[in-house]
């Protein structure tokens, strides 16, 4: 398993969510970006909310991640 830094994670999530106005689930982001974490690190997710304005919202039983428009 390859270790990623927070910066690698942030870049991958930003690239994965770019042009995805309706958002993606974590599973979709993993598939699209090749990240190998089964679950994202909570500390990193909170940092993304602060650093890039990540928005997570529950819709139809799924948590969708998206960037602010």
N, C-alpha and C positions, 0 to 999 in steps of 0.2 A: 504494500500500500504506500503510495506516495504522499508525503507530508506537504501540505500547502500552508503558506503564510496567510495572515489576514489580508494583505495586499493582493495576493493571488486570488483569494476568495472574493474580495470586493470587485476586482476586475472581471472575474468570471460572471458574477451575478449581474453586474451592470451590462455586460455584453449580452448575457442571456435574456435580460428583460428589455433591452433596447428594441424599440418597434413593437412591443407587446403591450399595447394600451389596455387590454382587458386583464392583464396579469397572467401569471403562471403559478402552478403549484410547485412545491419544492421538488417533487418527483420529475416534473416537466423541466425544471431548471437543471437538475442533475443530468438528465438525458441529453439536453441541448448543449450543456457546457462540458460534460465529461467529468464533473466533480464526483469524487468517490465517497463522500460522506453520506451515510444513510440518513442521518439527521444533522441539520446545521448546528453548530455550536451556539448556544443561547447568547453568550457574551458577544460573539461576532455579529449575530443578528441585531442585537441592540445597538452595536456600534454602527451597523449599516443604516439603521433608522436615524441615527444622529449624523453620520458622515455624508450620506447620499440621499437622505430623505425617504428611505425605503418605507413603503406602505404595505402593511399586511392586513387583509380583511377577510372575514369568514363569509363565504357565499355558497349556498347549497351544500353545506356540510364540508366544504373544502376551504383551506386557507390559501388565498391567492396573494402572491407577492407582485408588486408593481412599483414603478418609479413615478414620482410626481410629474404631472404634465405641464 
